[in-house]
Amino acid sequence: MTRKPGTVVLSGLEFHGRHGVFEEEERFGARFVVDAHLEWDFSDLADHIDRTVNYAAVYDSVRHEVTEKRYKLIEMLAERIAERILSEHPRLERVTVRVHKPHAPIAGIFRDVYAEVTREQGQTGP
């Protein structure tokens, strides 16, 4: 019997970042919201933080990518976050990262723009 992995979701992580193709986006920055779906096998899991994926550490990794680095595309930001989380947490089987840019420079009325990427352990690139 194949077990499906368990999932922990970090939802609505909000940061100020300077991502985008326009000079004003670099100068002023904007709010970015990140969701990270972390999947790994919960079976045989001991009730101790050292035996699982520390989602506080995942939060710090996401924060660093959004606030300390600069990407022109939110697609690239999502990719880099996914790569970093997987490399830092080998227990993870799969991660899905969604980067929202609710104030994207679009001439029109919209609720949100986001890029989403799913990557698996051992997978490199798109």
Summary of the structure (lengths in Angstrom):
residues: 126
radius of gyration: 15.7
end to end distance: 30.0
largest distance: 53.8
contacts: 336
relative contact order: 0.21
helix: 30%
strand: 29%
